[in-house]
Amino acid sequence: MSVLGLRAVVIGAGIGGLAVARALALRGADVTLLEQAPEITEVGAGLQISPNGMAVLRGLGLETALVAASVQARAVCLKDHHDTLVVRLDLGRLADPAYHFVHRADLVALLAAGARDAGVKIRLLQRVTSVEGGAHPVLHLANGAQMTADLVVGADGLHSVLRRVLNGQDAPFFTGQVAWRAIVPNTEGRGPEAWVHMGPGRHLVSYPLRDGTAINIVAVQERKAWADEGWNHGDDPANLRAAFADFGAPVRAMLAQVTAPRLWGLFRHPVAKTWQRDHLALLGDAAHPTLPFLAQGASMALEDAWVLADALAGTDTVAAGLADYQSRREARVRRVIAAANGNAWKYHIRSAPLRRAAHTVMRLGGQLAPDRMMHQFDWLYSHDVTAK
């Protein structure tokens, strides 16, 4: 079908919502994006855009803007918690080495500019309370207003209104892990590498942002006491430093600079059984939340955005396009989520003998077969949803 003139409403001005709004508008849809916040902003946090995500930004005409706003990564270094290098994964060995570190706020800003440039109408302070599906879905807003559309896309995250409409209330469970995020100055002159320090029951990821002037930190700890879901809860930096006090000097030096970390509990949500029905569709975390152990949350949302727009353009009806979208995406995101869950165990091995054995295997693999080490990621990074 042609999406020319299709009236689409996107709920949520995050990465996935802004990307799908631009993708639909570039194909001729009349797109309105609703965001409940008073402005499009993001908390201070970094993220990684791997080549599969960059392929979408390239297809959307935003690659140049992303490159200008990011740091191109050269390697991922896996280290033990004492700072001994286990293996260095050279990202230059990837088929497409376009792997970038970017501040979330910078990515959202360039996606918002891209959406507006494509003609998307962005309406702030618009909280959707319920949606009725059908050939012309009806959205009910908190201010009492109603809207109709030909298509409604829920890119409204973990607590999606549209997910509840399509699937009812789900029951996420606490994984026994909490995470802190923080950004500190790059006082040590860190180069364009991600470091993953792996320790018993904990790990810490760090990488440079914004022309290398800052370092993004994500630190995860296993513990029985749970923290609220969401990532905008403040915590005392002393708690973060205490949790990683036995890690090596580079980690302790980074954490000594942290002044205002954000803490959140990691919950595992099921992949939504129903992604689409009655001209309604879910995208990104609203459909398939993933734990942050493979750095694929943003790239999966970008892939969803492209495939949704492409599926609608390549089928005869909205219903057929949405069915094709879920069919093309579900198996892949389930595989990504499973791989992320597996990394949590690999990073947190508590048994010292088992940890040494696992690290030895990784070290030997990096020394004897570095290309094979990198090719194990081909299924993830070389997947290009924009390829015809």
C-alpha positions as CSV (number, residue, x, y, z in Angstrom):
1,M,0.0,0.0,0.0
2,S,1.0,3.6,-0.3
3,V,1.4,5.4,3.0
4,L,0.9,8.7,1.2
5,G,-1.7,10.6,3.2
6,L,-2.0,7.9,6.0
7,R,-2.8,9.7,9.2
8,A,-0.5,8.2,11.8
9,V,-0.2,9.1,15.5
10,V,2.9,8.1,17.4
11,I,2.9,8.1,21.2
12,G,6.2,8.9,22.8
13,A,9.1,11.1,21.7
14,G,11.9,8.7,22.5
15,I,14.4,7.2,20.1
16,G,11.9,4.7,18.6
17,G,9.0,7.2,18.4
18,L,11.0,9.9,16.7
19,A,12.6,7.5,14.3
20,V,9.3,5.9,13.2
21,A,7.7,9.3,12.9
22,R,10.4,10.4,10.4
23,A,10.4,7.1,8.6
24,L,6.6,7.3,8.0
25,A,6.7,11.0,7.1
26,L,9.4,10.4,4.5
27,R,7.1,7.9,2.9
28,G,4.3,10.5,2.7
29,A,2.4,9.8,5.9
30,D,0.7,12.6,7.8
31,V,2.4,12.1,11.2
32,T,1.5,13.6,14.6
33,L,3.8,12.7,17.5
34,L,2.4,13.1,21.1
35,E,4.7,13.5,24.0
36,Q,3.5,14.0,27.6
37,A,6.5,15.9,28.8
38,P,6.7,19.7,28.4
39,E,9.8,19.4,26.3
40,I,11.8,16.7,24.5
41,T,14.7,16.0,26.8
42,E,16.7,13.1,28.1
43,V,18.5,12.4,31.4
44,G,22.3,12.4,31.2
45,A,23.2,9.0,29.8
46,G,25.2,7.5,27.0
47,L,24.4,4.7,24.7
48,Q,26.0,2.6,22.0
49,I,24.8,2.6,18.4
50,S,26.2,-0.5,16.6
51,P,26.4,-1.0,12.8
52,N,22.9,-2.4,12.6
53,G,21.5,0.7,14.2
54,M,23.7,3.0,12.1
55,A,22.3,1.3,9.0
56,V,18.9,2.7,10.0
57,L,20.2,6.2,10.7
58,R,21.9,6.0,7.3
59,G,18.6,5.0,5.7
60,L,16.9,7.9,7.4
61,G,19.4,10.4,6.2
62,L,20.8,11.1,9.7
63,E,24.2,9.3,9.6
64,T,26.2,12.5,9.1
65,A,24.5,14.2,12.1
66,L,25.1,11.1,14.3
67,V,28.7,10.9,13.3
68,A,29.2,14.6,14.2
69,A,27.5,14.1,17.6
70,S,29.3,10.9,18.6
71,V,32.6,9.1,19.2
72,Q,33.4,6.3,16.8
73,A,34.4,3.3,18.9
74,R,37.6,1.4,18.1
75,A,37.4,-1.5,20.5
76,V,35.6,-3.2,23.4
77,C,38.0,-4.3,26.1
78,L,36.9,-7.0,28.5
79,K,38.9,-6.8,31.8
80,D,38.7,-8.6,35.1
81,H,37.8,-6.5,38.2
82,H,41.5,-6.0,39.0
83,D,41.9,-4.2,35.6
84,T,43.8,-7.1,33.9
85,L,42.9,-7.2,30.2
86,V,41.1,-10.4,29.2
87,V,40.5,-9.7,25.6
88,R,40.4,-6.7,23.3
89,L,37.7,-6.9,20.6
90,D,38.9,-4.8,17.6
91,L,35.8,-3.3,16.1
92,G,37.7,-2.5,13.0
93,R,37.5,-6.2,12.2
94,L,33.7,-5.9,11.8
95,A,32.3,-5.9,8.2
96,D,31.0,-2.5,8.9
97,P,33.0,-0.7,11.7
98,A,30.4,2.1,12.1
99,Y,30.1,1.6,15.9
100,H,29.5,4.8,17.8
101,F,29.1,6.1,21.4
102,V,26.6,8.9,21.8
103,H,24.9,10.8,24.5
104,R,21.2,9.9,24.6
105,A,20.2,13.5,24.6
106,D,22.2,14.2,21.5
107,L,20.7,11.3,19.6
108,V,17.2,12.4,20.7
109,A,17.9,16.0,19.6
110,L,19.0,15.0,16.1
111,L,16.1,12.6,15.7
112,A,13.7,15.3,16.8
113,A,15.2,17.7,14.3
114,G,14.9,15.0,11.6
115,A,11.3,14.4,12.4
116,R,10.4,18.1,12.2
117,D,12.3,18.4,9.0
118,A,10.2,15.6,7.5
119,G,7.0,17.4,8.5
120,V,6.1,15.6,11.7
121,K,3.9,17.6,14.0
122,I,5.2,17.2,17.5
123,R,2.7,18.1,20.3
124,L,4.0,18.4,23.8
125,L,2.1,18.1,27.1
126,Q,-0.2,15.4,25.5
127,R,-0.7,12.4,27.8
128,V,-2.6,9.6,26.3
129,T,-4.9,7.8,28.8
130,S,-6.5,5.2,26.5
131,V,-6.8,4.1,22.9
132,E,-9.7,2.3,21.1
133,G,-8.6,0.3,18.1
134,G,-10.4,-0.1,14.8
135,A,-10.2,1.1,11.2
136,H,-9.8,4.6,12.7
137,P,-8.5,4.3,16.2
138,V,-9.5,6.9,18.8
139,L,-7.0,8.3,21.3
140,H,-8.3,9.8,24.6
141,L,-6.0,12.4,26.2
142,A,-5.8,13.5,29.8
143,N,-7.0,17.0,28.9
144,G,-10.3,15.6,27.7
145,A,-9.5,15.8,24.0
146,Q,-9.8,13.0,21.5
147,M,-8.0,12.3,18.3
148,T,-8.6,9.8,15.5
149,A,-6.1,8.3,13.1
150,D,-5.6,5.6,10.5
151,L,-2.7,4.1,12.6
152,V,-1.5,4.5,16.2
153,V,2.1,3.5,17.1
154,G,2.9,3.0,20.8
155,A,6.5,4.0,21.3
156,D,5.8,4.9,24.9
157,G,8.3,2.6,26.7
158,L,8.1,0.2,29.6
159,H,4.8,1.5,31.0
160,S,3.1,1.8,27.6
161,V,-0.6,2.6,27.5
162,L,-0.9,0.9,24.2
163,R,0.8,-2.3,25.4
164,R,-1.9,-2.6,28.0
165,V,-4.6,-2.2,25.4
166,L,-3.2,-4.9,23.3
167,N,-1.9,-7.3,25.9
168,G,-3.4,-6.4,29.3
169,Q,-1.2,-5.9,32.4
170,D,1.9,-8.0,32.5
171,A,4.0,-9.0,35.5
172,P,7.6,-8.0,35.3
173,F,9.9,-9.5,37.9
174,F,13.0,-8.2,39.6
175,T,16.2,-9.8,38.3
176,G,18.1,-9.4,41.5
177,Q,20.2,-6.7,39.9
178,V,20.4,-2.9,40.2
179,A,22.2,-0.5,37.9
180,W,23.7,3.0,38.4
181,R,24.4,5.5,35.6
182,A,26.7,8.5,35.8
183,I,28.8,10.7,33.5
184,V,32.1,12.0,34.7
185,P,34.9,14.1,33.1
186,N,37.4,12.3,31.0
187,T,40.4,13.4,33.1
188,E,42.6,10.4,32.2
189,G,42.4,11.0,28.4
190,R,40.5,7.7,27.7
191,G,40.5,6.8,24.0
192,P,37.6,5.6,21.9
193,E,37.2,2.2,23.7
194,A,34.5,0.7,25.8
195,W,35.8,-1.0,28.9
196,V,33.8,-3.8,30.6
197,H,35.2,-4.6,34.1
198,M,33.8,-8.0,35.1
199,G,33.8,-9.1,38.8
200,P,31.9,-11.5,41.1
201,G,28.3,-10.4,41.0
202,R,29.1,-7.1,39.4
203,H,30.3,-5.4,36.3
204,L,31.0,-1.9,35.1
205,V,30.9,-0.5,31.6
206,S,32.6,2.8,30.6
207,Y,33.2,4.6,27.4
208,P,33.8,8.2,26.2
209,L,31.2,10.7,25.0
210,R,31.0,14.1,23.3
211,D,34.4,14.4,21.6
212,G,36.0,12.3,24.4
213,T,35.4,15.0,27.0
214,A,33.2,12.8,29.2
215,I,33.0,9.2,30.3
216,N,29.7,7.3,30.6
217,I,29.4,4.8,33.3
218,V,26.9,2.0,33.8
219,A,27.5,-0.2,36.9
220,V,25.5,-3.3,37.7
221,Q,25.3,-5.1,41.0
222,E,23.5,-8.3,42.0
223,R,21.6,-7.8,45.3
224,K,18.5,-8.9,47.0
225,A,17.2,-5.5,47.9
226,W,15.4,-4.1,44.9
227,A,15.1,-0.6,43.5
228,D,12.3,1.0,41.6
229,E,12.2,0.4,37.9
230,G,13.0,3.4,35.7
231,W,16.3,5.2,35.8
232,N,15.6,8.6,37.3
233,H,16.1,7.8,41.0
234,G,19.0,9.6,42.7
235,D,21.4,7.7,45.0
236,D,24.3,8.6,47.2
237,P,27.6,8.2,45.3
238,A,29.1,6.6,48.3
239,N,26.8,3.5,47.7
240,L,28.2,3.1,44.2
241,R,31.8,3.5,45.4
242,A,31.3,1.0,48.2
243,A,29.8,-1.6,45.8
244,F,33.0,-1.5,43.6
245,A,35.6,-0.7,46.3
246,D,37.5,-3.9,45.5
247,F,37.8,-3.1,41.8
248,G,41.1,-1.9,40.2
249,A,42.4,1.7,40.4
250,P,41.0,2.9,37.1
251,V,37.5,2.0,38.2
252,R,37.9,3.6,41.6
253,A,39.3,6.7,40.0
254,M,36.3,7.1,37.8
255,L,33.9,6.5,40.6
256,A,35.6,9.0,42.8
257,Q,34.4,11.7,40.4
258,V,30.8,10.6,40.5
259,T,28.6,13.2,42.2
260,A,25.0,12.4,41.2
261,P,24.4,8.8,40.1
262,R,21.0,7.6,39.0
263,L,19.9,4.2,40.3
264,W,17.3,1.8,38.9
265,G,16.2,-1.8,39.4
266,L,16.5,-4.2,36.5
267,F,13.2,-5.9,35.8
268,R,12.6,-8.6,33.2
269,H,9.5,-8.0,31.1
270,P,8.1,-10.6,28.7
271,V,8.1,-9.8,25.0
272,A,4.6,-8.7,24.2
273,K,2.5,-11.5,22.7
274,T,0.5,-9.1,20.6
275,W,2.5,-6.3,18.9
276,Q,-0.3,-5.2,16.6
277,R,-4.1,-5.3,16.1
278,D,-6.9,-3.0,15.0
279,H,-4.5,-0.5,13.4
280,L,-2.5,-0.3,16.6
281,A,1.2,-1.2,16.9
282,L,3.9,-1.4,19.5
283,L,7.6,-0.5,19.0
284,G,10.8,-0.6,21.0
285,D,10.6,-1.1,24.8
286,A,6.8,-1.1,24.6
287,A,7.0,-4.4,22.7
288,H,10.2,-6.0,23.8
289,P,12.1,-4.5,26.8
290,T,15.7,-5.8,27.0
291,L,18.2,-5.7,29.8
292,P,21.3,-3.5,29.2
293,F,23.8,-6.3,28.7
294,L,24.2,-6.2,25.0
295,A,23.8,-2.4,24.3
296,Q,21.0,-3.0,21.8
297,G,18.0,-1.2,23.2
298,A,18.4,1.9,21.0
299,S,19.4,-0.1,17.9
300,M,16.4,-2.5,18.3
301,A,14.1,0.5,18.4
302,L,15.7,2.0,15.3
303,E,15.3,-1.3,13.5
304,D,11.7,-1.5,14.5
305,A,11.0,2.0,13.2
306,W,12.4,1.2,9.8
307,V,10.7,-2.2,9.4
308,L,7.3,-0.8,10.5
309,A,7.4,1.9,7.9
310,D,8.8,-0.4,5.3
311,A,6.2,-3.1,6.0
312,L,3.4,-0.7,5.6
313,A,4.7,0.6,2.3
314,G,5.1,-2.9,1.0
315,T,1.7,-4.5,1.7
316,D,-1.9,-3.8,0.6
317,T,-3.5,-2.8,3.9
318,V,-2.6,-1.4,7.3
319,A,-3.5,-4.7,8.9
320,A,-1.3,-6.7,6.5
321,G,1.6,-4.3,7.0
322,L,1.4,-4.5,10.7
323,A,1.3,-8.3,10.6
324,D,4.4,-8.3,8.4
325,Y,6.1,-6.0,10.8
326,Q,5.7,-8.3,13.7
327,S,6.6,-11.3,11.6
328,R,9.9,-9.7,10.5
329,R,10.9,-8.5,13.9
330,E,9.8,-10.9,16.7
331,A,12.3,-13.7,16.2
332,R,15.3,-11.3,16.0
333,V,14.4,-9.3,19.1
334,R,13.9,-12.5,21.1
335,R,17.4,-13.7,20.1
336,V,18.9,-10.3,21.1
337,I,17.1,-10.4,24.4
338,A,18.3,-14.0,25.1
339,A,21.9,-13.0,24.2
340,A,21.7,-10.0,26.6
341,N,20.4,-12.2,29.4
342,G,23.3,-14.6,28.8
343,N,25.9,-11.8,29.1
344,A,24.6,-11.0,32.6
345,W,25.8,-14.4,33.7
346,K,29.1,-14.2,31.9
347,Y,30.0,-10.8,33.4
348,H,29.1,-11.8,37.0
349,I,30.7,-15.2,37.5
350,R,31.2,-15.6,41.3
351,S,33.3,-18.7,41.4
352,A,37.0,-17.7,41.1
353,P,38.1,-20.9,39.4
354,L,35.2,-20.8,36.9
355,R,35.8,-17.1,36.3
356,R,39.5,-17.7,35.6
357,A,38.7,-20.6,33.2
358,A,36.1,-18.5,31.4
359,H,38.5,-15.6,31.1
360,T,41.3,-17.9,29.8
361,V,39.0,-19.2,27.1
362,M,38.2,-15.6,26.0
363,R,41.9,-14.6,26.2
364,L,43.0,-17.5,24.0
365,G,40.3,-16.8,21.5
366,G,41.4,-13.3,21.2
367,Q,45.0,-14.3,20.7
368,L,44.5,-17.3,18.4
369,A,41.4,-16.4,16.4
370,P,40.6,-12.7,16.6
371,D,38.6,-12.7,13.4
372,R,36.5,-15.6,14.6
373,M,35.9,-13.8,17.9
374,M,34.4,-10.8,15.9
375,H,32.5,-13.0,13.4
376,Q,30.5,-14.4,16.3
377,F,28.7,-11.0,16.3
378,D,27.9,-11.0,12.5
379,W,24.3,-12.2,13.1
380,L,23.8,-9.0,15.2
381,Y,25.9,-6.2,13.8
382,S,25.8,-7.2,10.1
383,H,22.0,-7.4,10.0
384,D,20.8,-4.5,7.9
385,V,17.0,-4.0,7.9
386,T,17.3,-1.3,5.2
387,A,18.9,-3.7,2.6
388,K,16.7,-4.7,-0.3
